[in-house]
């Protein structure tokens, strides 16, 4: 079985990176 802590950390980093990408998109939209 996978280590639940490792899976939780991986999902956290994926969510964090997704937030940074969407944050950049929102900032670009604000420029217009």
mmCIF file of the N, C-alpha and C atoms, coordinates in Angstrom:
data_MODEL
# 
_entry.id   MODEL 
# 
loop_
_atom_site.group_PDB 
_atom_site.id 
_atom_site.type_symbol 
_atom_site.label_atom_id 
_atom_site.label_alt_id 
_atom_site.label_comp_id 
_atom_site.label_asym_id 
_atom_site.label_entity_id 
_atom_site.label_seq_id 
_atom_site.pdbx_PDB_ins_code 
_atom_site.Cartn_x 
_atom_site.Cartn_y 
_atom_site.Cartn_z 
_atom_site.occupancy 
_atom_site.B_iso_or_equiv 
_atom_site.pdbx_formal_charge 
_atom_site.auth_seq_id 
_atom_site.auth_comp_id 
_atom_site.auth_asym_id 
_atom_site.auth_atom_id 
_atom_site.pdbx_PDB_model_num 
ATOM 1  N N  . UNK A 1 1  ? 0.837  -1.206 0.000   1.00 0.00 ? 1  UNK A N  1 
ATOM 2  C CA . UNK A 1 1  ? 0.000  0.000  0.000   1.00 0.00 ? 1  UNK A CA 1 
ATOM 3  C C  . UNK A 1 1  ? 0.873  1.257  0.000   1.00 0.00 ? 1  UNK A C  1 
ATOM 4  N N  . UNK A 1 2  ? 0.339  2.319  -0.561  1.00 0.00 ? 2  UNK A N  1 
ATOM 5  C CA . UNK A 1 2  ? 1.087  3.580  -0.581  1.00 0.00 ? 2  UNK A CA 1 
ATOM 6  C C  . UNK A 1 2  ? 1.040  4.248  0.793   1.00 0.00 ? 2  UNK A C  1 
ATOM 7  N N  . UNK A 1 3  ? 2.044  5.038  1.050   1.00 0.00 ? 3  UNK A N  1 
ATOM 8  C CA . UNK A 1 3  ? 2.086  5.783  2.304   1.00 0.00 ? 3  UNK A CA 1 
ATOM 9  C C  . UNK A 1 3  ? 1.081  6.934  2.212   1.00 0.00 ? 3  UNK A C  1 
ATOM 10 N N  . UNK A 1 4  ? 0.051  6.959  3.063   1.00 0.00 ? 4  UNK A N  1 
ATOM 11 C CA . UNK A 1 4  ? -0.979 8.011  2.970   1.00 0.00 ? 4  UNK A CA 1 
ATOM 12 C C  . UNK A 1 4  ? -0.401 9.409  3.122   1.00 0.00 ? 4  UNK A C  1 
ATOM 13 N N  . UNK A 1 5  ? 0.668  9.533  3.901   1.00 0.00 ? 5  UNK A N  1 
ATOM 14 C CA . UNK A 1 5  ? 1.291  10.850 4.090   1.00 0.00 ? 5  UNK A CA 1 
ATOM 15 C C  . UNK A 1 5  ? 1.920  11.319 2.783   1.00 0.00 ? 5  UNK A C  1 
ATOM 16 N N  . UNK A 1 6  ? 2.573  10.397 2.070   1.00 0.00 ? 6  UNK A N  1 
ATOM 17 C CA . UNK A 1 6  ? 3.216  10.749 0.800   1.00 0.00 ? 6  UNK A CA 1 
ATOM 18 C C  . UNK A 1 6  ? 2.152  11.126 -0.230  1.00 0.00 ? 6  UNK A C  1 
ATOM 19 N N  . UNK A 1 7  ? 1.057  10.396 -0.256  1.00 0.00 ? 7  UNK A N  1 
ATOM 20 C CA . UNK A 1 7  ? -0.027 10.688 -1.199  1.00 0.00 ? 7  UNK A CA 1 
ATOM 21 C C  . UNK A 1 7  ? -0.632 12.052 -0.884  1.00 0.00 ? 7  UNK A C  1 
ATOM 22 N N  . UNK A 1 8  ? -0.810 12.339 0.407   1.00 0.00 ? 8  UNK A N  1 
ATOM 23 C CA . UNK A 1 8  ? -1.390 13.621 0.805   1.00 0.00 ? 8  UNK A CA 1 
ATOM 24 C C  . UNK A 1 8  ? -0.466 14.766 0.411   1.00 0.00 ? 8  UNK A C  1 
ATOM 25 N N  . UNK A 1 9  ? 0.835  14.558 0.584   1.00 0.00 ? 9  UNK A N  1 
ATOM 26 C CA . UNK A 1 9  ? 1.806  15.596 0.220   1.00 0.00 ? 9  UNK A CA 1 
ATOM 27 C C  . UNK A 1 9  ? 1.796  15.812 -1.286  1.00 0.00 ? 9  UNK A C  1 
ATOM 28 N N  . UNK A 1 10 ? 1.703  14.715 -2.049  1.00 0.00 ? 10 UNK A N  1 
ATOM 29 C CA . UNK A 1 10 ? 1.698  14.830 -3.509  1.00 0.00 ? 10 UNK A CA 1 
ATOM 30 C C  . UNK A 1 10 ? 0.460  15.595 -3.973  1.00 0.00 ? 10 UNK A C  1 
ATOM 31 N N  . UNK A 1 11 ? -0.692 15.272 -3.405  1.00 0.00 ? 11 UNK A N  1 
ATOM 32 C CA . UNK A 1 11 ? -1.928 15.963 -3.796  1.00 0.00 ? 11 UNK A CA 1 
ATOM 33 C C  . UNK A 1 11 ? -1.855 17.431 -3.395  1.00 0.00 ? 11 UNK A C  1 
ATOM 34 N N  . UNK A 1 12 ? -1.178 17.710 -2.268  1.00 0.00 ? 12 UNK A N  1 
ATOM 35 C CA . UNK A 1 12 ? -1.046 19.099 -1.821  1.00 0.00 ? 12 UNK A CA 1 
ATOM 36 C C  . UNK A 1 12 ? -0.211 19.897 -2.810  1.00 0.00 ? 12 UNK A C  1 
ATOM 37 N N  . UNK A 1 13 ? 0.909  19.302 -3.264  1.00 0.00 ? 13 UNK A N  1 
ATOM 38 C CA . UNK A 1 13 ? 1.765  20.012 -4.223  1.00 0.00 ? 13 UNK A CA 1 
ATOM 39 C C  . UNK A 1 13 ? 1.045  20.209 -5.554  1.00 0.00 ? 13 UNK A C  1 
ATOM 40 N N  . UNK A 1 14 ? 0.266  19.214 -5.978  1.00 0.00 ? 14 UNK A N  1 
ATOM 41 C CA . UNK A 1 14 ? -0.487 19.360 -7.224  1.00 0.00 ? 14 UNK A CA 1 
ATOM 42 C C  . UNK A 1 14 ? -1.501 20.495 -7.090  1.00 0.00 ? 14 UNK A C  1 
ATOM 43 N N  . UNK A 1 15 ? -2.180 20.549 -5.948  1.00 0.00 ? 15 UNK A N  1 
ATOM 44 C CA . UNK A 1 15 ? -3.172 21.599 -5.716  1.00 0.00 ? 15 UNK A CA 1 
ATOM 45 C C  . UNK A 1 15 ? -2.499 22.962 -5.627  1.00 0.00 ? 15 UNK A C  1 
ATOM 46 N N  . UNK A 1 16 ? -1.316 22.992 -4.980  1.00 0.00 ? 16 UNK A N  1 
ATOM 47 C CA . UNK A 1 16 ? -0.586 24.256 -4.827  1.00 0.00 ? 16 UNK A CA 1 
ATOM 48 C C  . UNK A 1 16 ? -0.125 24.771 -6.186  1.00 0.00 ? 16 UNK A C  1 
ATOM 49 N N  . UNK A 1 17 ? 0.419  23.876 -7.024  1.00 0.00 ? 17 UNK A N  1 
ATOM 50 C CA . UNK A 1 17 ? 0.872  24.275 -8.362  1.00 0.00 ? 17 UNK A CA 1 
ATOM 51 C C  . UNK A 1 17 ? -0.317 24.720 -9.212  1.00 0.00 ? 17 UNK A C  1 
ATOM 52 N N  . UNK A 1 18 ? -1.458 24.039 -9.073  1.00 0.00 ? 18 UNK A N  1 
ATOM 53 C CA . UNK A 1 18 ? -2.658 24.414 -9.822  1.00 0.00 ? 18 UNK A CA 1 
ATOM 54 C C  . UNK A 1 18 ? -3.110 25.814 -9.411  1.00 0.00 ? 18 UNK A C  1 
ATOM 55 N N  . UNK A 1 19 ? -2.996 26.113 -8.127  1.00 0.00 ? 19 UNK A N  1 
ATOM 56 C CA . UNK A 1 19 ? -3.380 27.435 -7.635  1.00 0.00 ? 19 UNK A CA 1 
ATOM 57 C C  . UNK A 1 19 ? -2.470 28.517 -8.198  1.00 0.00 ? 19 UNK A C  1 
ATOM 58 N N  . UNK A 1 20 ? -1.166 28.199 -8.310  1.00 0.00 ? 20 UNK A N  1 
ATOM 59 C CA . UNK A 1 20 ? -0.236 29.191 -8.849  1.00 0.00 ? 20 UNK A CA 1 
ATOM 60 C C  . UNK A 1 20 ? -0.538 29.450 -10.314 1.00 0.00 ? 20 UNK A C  1 
ATOM 61 N N  . UNK A 1 21 ? -0.870 28.388 -11.064 1.00 0.00 ? 21 UNK A N  1 
ATOM 62 C CA . UNK A 1 21 ? -1.160 28.541 -12.496 1.00 0.00 ? 21 UNK A CA 1 
ATOM 63 C C  . UNK A 1 21 ? -2.431 29.370 -12.683 1.00 0.00 ? 21 UNK A C  1 
ATOM 64 N N  . UNK A 1 22 ? -3.478 29.049 -11.925 1.00 0.00 ? 22 UNK A N  1 
ATOM 65 C CA . UNK A 1 22 ? -4.730 29.798 -12.053 1.00 0.00 ? 22 UNK A CA 1 
ATOM 66 C C  . UNK A 1 22 ? -4.529 31.229 -11.576 1.00 0.00 ? 22 UNK A C  1 
ATOM 67 N N  . UNK A 1 23 ? -3.665 31.421 -10.586 1.00 0.00 ? 23 UNK A N  1 
ATOM 68 C CA . UNK A 1 23 ? -3.374 32.771 -10.096 1.00 0.00 ? 23 UNK A CA 1 
ATOM 69 C C  . UNK A 1 23 ? -2.734 33.612 -11.182 1.00 0.00 ? 23 UNK A C  1 
ATOM 70 N N  . UNK A 1 24 ? -1.823 33.002 -11.954 1.00 0.00 ? 24 UNK A N  1 
ATOM 71 C CA . UNK A 1 24 ? -1.178 33.720 -13.055 1.00 0.00 ? 24 UNK A CA 1 
ATOM 72 C C  . UNK A 1 24 ? -2.205 34.074 -14.126 1.00 0.00 ? 24 UNK A C  1 
ATOM 73 N N  . UNK A 1 25 ? -3.126 33.143 -14.405 1.00 0.00 ? 25 UNK A N  1 
ATOM 74 C CA . UNK A 1 25 ? -4.146 33.405 -15.417 1.00 0.00 ? 25 UNK A CA 1 
ATOM 75 C C  . UNK A 1 25 ? -5.043 34.556 -14.975 1.00 0.00 ? 25 UNK A C  1 
ATOM 76 N N  . UNK A 1 26 ? -5.397 34.577 -13.676 1.00 0.00 ? 26 UNK A N  1 
ATOM 77 C CA . UNK A 1 26 ? -6.254 35.654 -13.180 1.00 0.00 ? 26 UNK A CA 1 
ATOM 78 C C  . UNK A 1 26 ? -5.531 36.987 -13.265 1.00 0.00 ? 26 UNK A C  1 
ATOM 79 N N  . UNK A 1 27 ? -4.234 36.987 -12.975 1.00 0.00 ? 27 UNK A N  1 
ATOM 80 C CA . UNK A 1 27 ? -3.466 38.231 -13.048 1.00 0.00 ? 27 UNK A CA 1 
ATOM 81 C C  . UNK A 1 27 ? -3.395 38.725 -14.490 1.00 0.00 ? 27 UNK A C  1 
ATOM 82 N N  . UNK A 1 28 ? -3.242 37.801 -15.437 1.00 0.00 ? 28 UNK A N  1 
ATOM 83 C CA . UNK A 1 28 ? -3.196 38.188 -16.854 1.00 0.00 ? 28 UNK A CA 1 
ATOM 84 C C  . UNK A 1 28 ? -4.537 38.779 -17.276 1.00 0.00 ? 28 UNK A C  1 
ATOM 85 N N  . UNK A 1 29 ? -5.629 38.183 -16.791 1.00 0.00 ? 29 UNK A N  1 
ATOM 86 C CA . UNK A 1 29 ? -6.957 38.689 -17.150 1.00 0.00 ? 29 UNK A CA 1 
ATOM 87 C C  . UNK A 1 29 ? -7.173 40.075 -16.570 1.00 0.00 ? 29 UNK A C  1 
ATOM 88 N N  . UNK A 1 30 ? -6.595 40.355 -15.405 1.00 0.00 ? 30 UNK A N  1 
ATOM 89 C CA . UNK A 1 30 ? -6.769 41.669 -14.784 1.00 0.00 ? 30 UNK A CA 1 
ATOM 90 C C  . UNK A 1 30 ? -6.062 42.763 -15.582 1.00 0.00 ? 30 UNK A C  1 
ATOM 91 N N  . UNK A 1 31 ? -5.052 42.384 -16.359 1.00 0.00 ? 31 UNK A N  1 
ATOM 92 C CA . UNK A 1 31 ? -4.318 43.391 -17.127 1.00 0.00 ? 31 UNK A CA 1 
ATOM 93 C C  . UNK A 1 31 ? -5.170 43.952 -18.263 1.00 0.00 ? 31 UNK A C  1 
ATOM 94 N N  . UNK A 1 32 ? -6.122 43.154 -18.729 1.00 0.00 ? 32 UNK A N  1 
ATOM 95 C CA . UNK A 1 32 ? -6.923 43.624 -19.854 1.00 0.00 ? 32 UNK A CA 1 
ATOM 96 C C  . UNK A 1 32 ? -7.998 44.598 -19.396 1.00 0.00 ? 32 UNK A C  1 
# 
